[in-house]
Amino acid sequence: MKKDKHVDAELFELFLTSGAYRDYAEQFLRPDQIDDVDISKYVETKQAAE
């Protein structure tokens, strides 16, 4: 969705780097519904952005 510009890229990265996705999951999902997420696959590093 980020690549297709359905979601603002900066907002998406903030959602991941702030841990908001994890906080939401812990509050509203059962533990067996929560997956481990490697956000490095989705967040650009500063070197890659330059």
mmCIF file of the N, C-alpha and C atoms, coordinates in Angstrom:
data_MODEL
# 
_entry.id   MODEL 
# 
loop_
_atom_site.group_PDB 
_atom_site.id 
_atom_site.type_symbol 
_atom_site.label_atom_id 
_atom_site.label_alt_id 
_atom_site.label_comp_id 
_atom_site.label_asym_id 
_atom_site.label_entity_id 
_atom_site.label_seq_id 
_atom_site.pdbx_PDB_ins_code 
_atom_site.Cartn_x 
_atom_site.Cartn_y 
_atom_site.Cartn_z 
_atom_site.occupancy 
_atom_site.B_iso_or_equiv 
_atom_site.pdbx_formal_charge 
_atom_site.auth_seq_id 
_atom_site.auth_comp_id 
_atom_site.auth_asym_id 
_atom_site.auth_atom_id 
_atom_site.pdbx_PDB_model_num 
ATOM 1   N N  . MET A 1 1  ? 0.833  -1.195  0.000  1.00 0.00 ? 1  MET A N  1 
ATOM 2   C CA . MET A 1 1  ? 0.000  0.000   0.000  1.00 0.00 ? 1  MET A CA 1 
ATOM 3   C C  . MET A 1 1  ? 0.874  1.255   0.000  1.00 0.00 ? 1  MET A C  1 
ATOM 4   N N  . LYS A 1 2  ? 1.988  1.193   0.697  1.00 0.00 ? 2  LYS A N  1 
ATOM 5   C CA . LYS A 1 2  ? 2.909  2.336   0.702  1.00 0.00 ? 2  LYS A CA 1 
ATOM 6   C C  . LYS A 1 2  ? 3.465  2.578   -0.699 1.00 0.00 ? 2  LYS A C  1 
ATOM 7   N N  . LYS A 1 3  ? 3.877  1.503   -1.361 1.00 0.00 ? 3  LYS A N  1 
ATOM 8   C CA . LYS A 1 3  ? 4.460  1.628   -2.701 1.00 0.00 ? 3  LYS A CA 1 
ATOM 9   C C  . LYS A 1 3  ? 3.453  2.160   -3.710 1.00 0.00 ? 3  LYS A C  1 
ATOM 10  N N  . ASP A 1 4  ? 2.185  1.794   -3.536 1.00 0.00 ? 4  ASP A N  1 
ATOM 11  C CA . ASP A 1 4  ? 1.131  2.253   -4.450 1.00 0.00 ? 4  ASP A CA 1 
ATOM 12  C C  . ASP A 1 4  ? 0.523  3.583   -4.027 1.00 0.00 ? 4  ASP A C  1 
ATOM 13  N N  . LYS A 1 5  ? 1.099  4.181   -2.969 1.00 0.00 ? 5  LYS A N  1 
ATOM 14  C CA . LYS A 1 5  ? 0.683  5.491   -2.463 1.00 0.00 ? 5  LYS A CA 1 
ATOM 15  C C  . LYS A 1 5  ? -0.761 5.531   -1.960 1.00 0.00 ? 5  LYS A C  1 
ATOM 16  N N  . HIS A 1 6  ? -1.212 4.386   -1.426 1.00 0.00 ? 6  HIS A N  1 
ATOM 17  C CA . HIS A 1 6  ? -2.516 4.346   -0.767 1.00 0.00 ? 6  HIS A CA 1 
ATOM 18  C C  . HIS A 1 6  ? -2.396 4.849   0.668  1.00 0.00 ? 6  HIS A C  1 
ATOM 19  N N  . VAL A 1 7  ? -1.162 4.772   1.192  1.00 0.00 ? 7  VAL A N  1 
ATOM 20  C CA . VAL A 1 7  ? -0.852 5.211   2.550  1.00 0.00 ? 7  VAL A CA 1 
ATOM 21  C C  . VAL A 1 7  ? 0.343  6.150   2.463  1.00 0.00 ? 7  VAL A C  1 
ATOM 22  N N  . ASP A 1 8  ? 0.307  7.248   3.201  1.00 0.00 ? 8  ASP A N  1 
ATOM 23  C CA . ASP A 1 8  ? 1.423  8.185   3.232  1.00 0.00 ? 8  ASP A CA 1 
ATOM 24  C C  . ASP A 1 8  ? 2.663  7.470   3.765  1.00 0.00 ? 8  ASP A C  1 
ATOM 25  N N  . ALA A 1 9  ? 3.771  7.537   3.038  1.00 0.00 ? 9  ALA A N  1 
ATOM 26  C CA . ALA A 1 9  ? 4.996  6.817   3.390  1.00 0.00 ? 9  ALA A CA 1 
ATOM 27  C C  . ALA A 1 9  ? 5.557  7.233   4.750  1.00 0.00 ? 9  ALA A C  1 
ATOM 28  N N  . GLU A 1 10 ? 5.579  8.523   5.028  1.00 0.00 ? 10 GLU A N  1 
ATOM 29  C CA . GLU A 1 10 ? 6.116  8.989   6.313  1.00 0.00 ? 10 GLU A CA 1 
ATOM 30  C C  . GLU A 1 10 ? 5.238  8.546   7.483  1.00 0.00 ? 10 GLU A C  1 
ATOM 31  N N  . LEU A 1 11 ? 3.942  8.599   7.291  1.00 0.00 ? 11 LEU A N  1 
ATOM 32  C CA . LEU A 1 11 ? 3.021  8.170   8.342  1.00 0.00 ? 11 LEU A CA 1 
ATOM 33  C C  . LEU A 1 11 ? 3.146  6.667   8.584  1.00 0.00 ? 11 LEU A C  1 
ATOM 34  N N  . PHE A 1 12 ? 3.281  5.909   7.521  1.00 0.00 ? 12 PHE A N  1 
ATOM 35  C CA . PHE A 1 12 ? 3.462  4.463   7.624  1.00 0.00 ? 12 PHE A CA 1 
ATOM 36  C C  . PHE A 1 12 ? 4.725  4.138   8.415  1.00 0.00 ? 12 PHE A C  1 
ATOM 37  N N  . GLU A 1 13 ? 5.822  4.816   8.099  1.00 0.00 ? 13 GLU A N  1 
ATOM 38  C CA . GLU A 1 13 ? 7.070  4.569   8.812  1.00 0.00 ? 13 GLU A CA 1 
ATOM 39  C C  . GLU A 1 13 ? 6.965  4.974   10.283 1.00 0.00 ? 13 GLU A C  1 
ATOM 40  N N  . LEU A 1 14 ? 6.275  6.059   10.558 1.00 0.00 ? 14 LEU A N  1 
ATOM 41  C CA . LEU A 1 14 ? 6.067  6.471   11.945 1.00 0.00 ? 14 LEU A CA 1 
ATOM 42  C C  . LEU A 1 14 ? 5.256  5.420   12.703 1.00 0.00 ? 14 LEU A C  1 
ATOM 43  N N  . PHE A 1 15 ? 4.227  4.895   12.074 1.00 0.00 ? 15 PHE A N  1 
ATOM 44  C CA . PHE A 1 15 ? 3.391  3.841   12.654 1.00 0.00 ? 15 PHE A CA 1 
ATOM 45  C C  . PHE A 1 15 ? 4.247  2.644   13.057 1.00 0.00 ? 15 PHE A C  1 
ATOM 46  N N  . LEU A 1 16 ? 5.193  2.282   12.206 1.00 0.00 ? 16 LEU A N  1 
ATOM 47  C CA . LEU A 1 16 ? 6.055  1.138   12.503 1.00 0.00 ? 16 LEU A CA 1 
ATOM 48  C C  . LEU A 1 16 ? 7.128  1.469   13.533 1.00 0.00 ? 16 LEU A C  1 
ATOM 49  N N  . THR A 1 17 ? 7.849  2.567   13.313 1.00 0.00 ? 17 THR A N  1 
ATOM 50  C CA . THR A 1 17 ? 8.980  2.879   14.196 1.00 0.00 ? 17 THR A CA 1 
ATOM 51  C C  . THR A 1 17 ? 8.546  3.288   15.600 1.00 0.00 ? 17 THR A C  1 
ATOM 52  N N  . SER A 1 18 ? 7.349  3.816   15.737 1.00 0.00 ? 18 SER A N  1 
ATOM 53  C CA . SER A 1 18 ? 6.865  4.212   17.066 1.00 0.00 ? 18 SER A CA 1 
ATOM 54  C C  . SER A 1 18 ? 6.365  3.016   17.872 1.00 0.00 ? 18 SER A C  1 
ATOM 55  N N  . GLY A 1 19 ? 6.103  1.905   17.185 1.00 0.00 ? 19 GLY A N  1 
ATOM 56  C CA . GLY A 1 19 ? 5.573  0.729   17.868 1.00 0.00 ? 19 GLY A CA 1 
ATOM 57  C C  . GLY A 1 19 ? 4.061  0.777   18.041 1.00 0.00 ? 19 GLY A C  1 
ATOM 58  N N  . ALA A 1 20 ? 3.404  1.731   17.403 1.00 0.00 ? 20 ALA A N  1 
ATOM 59  C CA . ALA A 1 20 ? 1.943  1.864   17.536 1.00 0.00 ? 20 ALA A CA 1 
ATOM 60  C C  . ALA A 1 20 ? 1.225  0.606   17.071 1.00 0.00 ? 20 ALA A C  1 
ATOM 61  N N  . TYR A 1 21 ? 1.738  -0.042  16.023 1.00 0.00 ? 21 TYR A N  1 
ATOM 62  C CA . TYR A 1 21 ? 1.102  -1.265  15.537 1.00 0.00 ? 21 TYR A CA 1 
ATOM 63  C C  . TYR A 1 21 ? 1.127  -2.355  16.602 1.00 0.00 ? 21 TYR A C  1 
ATOM 64  N N  . ARG A 1 22 ? 2.229  -2.429  17.351 1.00 0.00 ? 22 ARG A N  1 
ATOM 65  C CA . ARG A 1 22 ? 2.383  -3.440  18.397 1.00 0.00 ? 22 ARG A CA 1 
ATOM 66  C C  . ARG A 1 22 ? 1.490  -3.115  19.590 1.00 0.00 ? 22 ARG A C  1 
ATOM 67  N N  . ASP A 1 23 ? 1.427  -1.842  19.972 1.00 0.00 ? 23 ASP A N  1 
ATOM 68  C CA . ASP A 1 23 ? 0.555  -1.431  21.074 1.00 0.00 ? 23 ASP A CA 1 
ATOM 69  C C  . ASP A 1 23 ? -0.899 -1.761  20.765 1.00 0.00 ? 23 ASP A C  1 
ATOM 70  N N  . TYR A 1 24 ? -1.326 -1.481  19.531 1.00 0.00 ? 24 TYR A N  1 
ATOM 71  C CA . TYR A 1 24 ? -2.694 -1.778  19.112 1.00 0.00 ? 24 TYR A CA 1 
ATOM 72  C C  . TYR A 1 24 ? -2.953 -3.287  19.190 1.00 0.00 ? 24 TYR A C  1 
ATOM 73  N N  . ALA A 1 25 ? -2.014 -4.061  18.660 1.00 0.00 ? 25 ALA A N  1 
ATOM 74  C CA . ALA A 1 25 ? -2.167 -5.517  18.657 1.00 0.00 ? 25 ALA A CA 1 
ATOM 75  C C  . ALA A 1 25 ? -2.270 -6.063  20.075 1.00 0.00 ? 25 ALA A C  1 
ATOM 76  N N  . GLU A 1 26 ? -1.421 -5.600  20.961 1.00 0.00 ? 26 GLU A N  1 
ATOM 77  C CA . GLU A 1 26 ? -1.439 -6.089  22.340 1.00 0.00 ? 26 GLU A CA 1 
ATOM 78  C C  . GLU A 1 26 ? -2.729 -5.719  23.059 1.00 0.00 ? 26 GLU A C  1 
ATOM 79  N N  . GLN A 1 27 ? -3.331 -4.609  22.674 1.00 0.00 ? 27 GLN A N  1 
ATOM 80  C CA . GLN A 1 27 ? -4.564 -4.164  23.323 1.00 0.00 ? 27 GLN A CA 1 
ATOM 81  C C  . GLN A 1 27 ? -5.798 -4.880  22.771 1.00 0.00 ? 27 GLN A C  1 
ATOM 82  N N  . PHE A 1 28 ? -5.822 -5.162  21.474 1.00 0.00 ? 28 PHE A N  1 
ATOM 83  C CA . PHE A 1 28 ? -7.052 -5.634  20.852 1.00 0.00 ? 28 PHE A CA 1 
ATOM 84  C C  . PHE A 1 28 ? -7.018 -7.058  20.302 1.00 0.00 ? 28 PHE A C  1 
ATOM 85  N N  . LEU A 1 29 ? -5.850 -7.694  20.277 1.00 0.00 ? 29 LEU A N  1 
ATOM 86  C CA . LEU A 1 29 ? -5.760 -9.041  19.732 1.00 0.00 ? 29 LEU A CA 1 
ATOM 87  C C  . LEU A 1 29 ? -5.347 -10.043 20.802 1.00 0.00 ? 29 LEU A C  1 
ATOM 88  N N  . ARG A 1 30 ? -5.695 -11.299 20.556 1.00 0.00 ? 30 ARG A N  1 
ATOM 89  C CA . ARG A 1 30 ? -5.219 -12.372 21.434 1.00 0.00 ? 30 ARG A CA 1 
ATOM 90  C C  . ARG A 1 30 ? -3.743 -12.608 21.116 1.00 0.00 ? 30 ARG A C  1 
ATOM 91  N N  . PRO A 1 31 ? -2.974 -13.072 22.085 1.00 0.00 ? 31 PRO A N  1 
ATOM 92  C CA . PRO A 1 31 ? -1.540 -13.297 21.841 1.00 0.00 ? 31 PRO A CA 1 
ATOM 93  C C  . PRO A 1 31 ? -1.264 -14.195 20.634 1.00 0.00 ? 31 PRO A C  1 
ATOM 94  N N  . ASP A 1 32 ? -2.111 -15.200 20.392 1.00 0.00 ? 32 ASP A N  1 
ATOM 95  C CA . ASP A 1 32 ? -1.883 -16.098 19.257 1.00 0.00 ? 32 ASP A CA 1 
ATOM 96  C C  . ASP A 1 32 ? -2.187 -15.439 17.908 1.00 0.00 ? 32 ASP A C  1 
ATOM 97  N N  . GLN A 1 33 ? -2.758 -14.253 17.916 1.00 0.00 ? 33 GLN A N  1 
ATOM 98  C CA . GLN A 1 33 ? -3.050 -13.529 16.677 1.00 0.00 ? 33 GLN A CA 1 
ATOM 99  C C  . GLN A 1 33 ? -1.953 -12.524 16.312 1.00 0.00 ? 33 GLN A C  1 
ATOM 100 N N  . ILE A 1 34 ? -0.987 -12.341 17.198 1.00 0.00 ? 34 ILE A N  1 
ATOM 101 C CA . ILE A 1 34 ? 0.051  -11.330 16.991 1.00 0.00 ? 34 ILE A CA 1 
ATOM 102 C C  . ILE A 1 34 ? 1.285  -11.982 16.382 1.00 0.00 ? 34 ILE A C  1 
ATOM 103 N N  . ASP A 1 35 ? 1.689  -11.477 15.218 1.00 0.00 ? 35 ASP A N  1 
ATOM 104 C CA . ASP A 1 35 ? 2.883  -11.968 14.534 1.00 0.00 ? 35 ASP A CA 1 
ATOM 105 C C  . ASP A 1 35 ? 4.084  -11.097 14.881 1.00 0.00 ? 35 ASP A C  1 
ATOM 106 N N  . ASP A 1 36 ? 5.264  -11.708 14.852 1.00 0.00 ? 36 ASP A N  1 
ATOM 107 C CA . ASP A 1 36 ? 6.494  -10.920 14.958 1.00 0.00 ? 36 ASP A CA 1 
ATOM 108 C C  . ASP A 1 36 ? 6.679  -10.190 13.634 1.00 0.00 ? 36 ASP A C  1 
ATOM 109 N N  . VAL A 1 37 ? 7.059  -8.927  13.705 1.00 0.00 ? 37 VAL A N  1 
ATOM 110 C CA . VAL A 1 37 ? 7.222  -8.122  12.502 1.00 0.00 ? 37 VAL A CA 1 
ATOM 111 C C  . VAL A 1 37 ? 8.645  -7.578  12.445 1.00 0.00 ? 37 VAL A C  1 
ATOM 112 N N  . ASP A 1 38 ? 9.317  -7.811  11.334 1.00 0.00 ? 38 ASP A N  1 
ATOM 113 C CA . ASP A 1 38 ? 10.639 -7.242  11.106 1.00 0.00 ? 38 ASP A CA 1 
ATOM 114 C C  . ASP A 1 38 ? 10.425 -5.951  10.317 1.00 0.00 ? 38 ASP A C  1 
ATOM 115 N N  . ILE A 1 39 ? 10.377 -4.826  11.025 1.00 0.00 ? 39 ILE A N  1 
ATOM 116 C CA . ILE A 1 39 ? 10.049 -3.563  10.358 1.00 0.00 ? 39 ILE A CA 1 
ATOM 117 C C  . ILE A 1 39 ? 11.146 -3.100  9.408  1.00 0.00 ? 39 ILE A C  1 
ATOM 118 N N  . SER A 1 40 ? 12.356 -3.671  9.510  1.00 0.00 ? 40 SER A N  1 
ATOM 119 C CA . SER A 1 40 ? 13.440 -3.254  8.614  1.00 0.00 ? 40 SER A CA 1 
ATOM 120 C C  . SER A 1 40 ? 13.096 -3.553  7.148  1.00 0.00 ? 40 SER A C  1 
ATOM 121 N N  . LYS A 1 41 ? 12.177 -4.473  6.917  1.00 0.00 ? 41 LYS A N  1 
ATOM 122 C CA . LYS A 1 41 ? 11.739 -4.779  5.552  1.00 0.00 ? 41 LYS A CA 1 
ATOM 123 C C  . LYS A 1 41 ? 10.870 -3.665  4.971  1.00 0.00 ? 41 LYS A C  1 
ATOM 124 N N  . TYR A 1 42 ? 10.298 -2.847  5.836  1.00 0.00 ? 42 TYR A N  1 
ATOM 125 C CA . TYR A 1 42 ? 9.321  -1.849  5.411  1.00 0.00 ? 42 TYR A CA 1 
ATOM 126 C C  . TYR A 1 42 ? 9.760  -0.405  5.616  1.00 0.00 ? 42 TYR A C  1 
ATOM 127 N N  . VAL A 1 43 ? 10.805 -0.205  6.421  1.00 0.00 ? 43 VAL A N  1 
ATOM 128 C CA . VAL A 1 43 ? 11.271 1.137   6.746  1.00 0.00 ? 43 VAL A CA 1 
ATOM 129 C C  . VAL A 1 43 ? 12.584 1.383   6.024  1.00 0.00 ? 43 VAL A C  1 
ATOM 130 N N  . GLU A 1 44 ? 12.668 2.511   5.327  1.00 0.00 ? 44 GLU A N  1 
ATOM 131 C CA . GLU A 1 44 ? 13.894 2.849   4.630  1.00 0.00 ? 44 GLU A CA 1 
ATOM 132 C C  . GLU A 1 44 ? 14.946 3.321   5.621  1.00 0.00 ? 44 GLU A C  1 
ATOM 133 N N  . THR A 1 45 ? 16.166 2.891   5.392  1.00 0.00 ? 45 THR A N  1 
ATOM 134 C CA . THR A 1 45 ? 17.261 3.403   6.220  1.00 0.00 ? 45 THR A CA 1 
ATOM 135 C C  . THR A 1 45 ? 17.686 4.747   5.646  1.00 0.00 ? 45 THR A C  1 
ATOM 136 N N  . LYS A 1 46 ? 18.335 5.542   6.449  1.00 0.00 ? 46 LYS A N  1 
ATOM 137 C CA . LYS A 1 46 ? 18.781 6.865   5.974  1.00 0.00 ? 46 LYS A CA 1 
ATOM 138 C C  . LYS A 1 46 ? 19.748 6.717   4.805  1.00 0.00 ? 46 LYS A C  1 
ATOM 139 N N  . GLN A 1 47 ? 20.608 5.716   4.811  1.00 0.00 ? 47 GLN A N  1 
ATOM 140 C CA . GLN A 1 47 ? 21.556 5.514   3.720  1.00 0.00 ? 47 GLN A CA 1 
ATOM 141 C C  . GLN A 1 47 ? 20.827 5.193   2.418  1.00 0.00 ? 47 GLN A C  1 
ATOM 142 N N  . ALA A 1 48 ? 19.789 4.347   2.504  1.00 0.00 ? 48 ALA A N  1 
ATOM 143 C CA . ALA A 1 48 ? 19.041 3.976   1.309  1.00 0.00 ? 48 ALA A CA 1 
ATOM 144 C C  . ALA A 1 48 ? 18.286 5.162   0.745  1.00 0.00 ? 48 ALA A C  1 
ATOM 145 N N  . ALA A 1 49 ? 17.855 6.069   1.609  1.00 0.00 ? 49 ALA A N  1 
ATOM 146 C CA . ALA A 1 49 ? 17.075 7.234   1.179  1.00 0.00 ? 49 ALA A CA 1 
ATOM 147 C C  . ALA A 1 49 ? 17.952 8.276   0.497  1.00 0.00 ? 49 ALA A C  1 
ATOM 148 N N  . GLU A 1 50 ? 19.242 8.267   0.791  1.00 0.00 ? 50 GLU A N  1 
ATOM 149 C CA . GLU A 1 50 ? 20.155 9.290   0.243  1.00 0.00 ? 50 GLU A CA 1 
ATOM 150 C C  . GLU A 1 50 ? 20.593 9.005   -1.142 1.00 0.00 ? 50 GLU A C  1 
# 
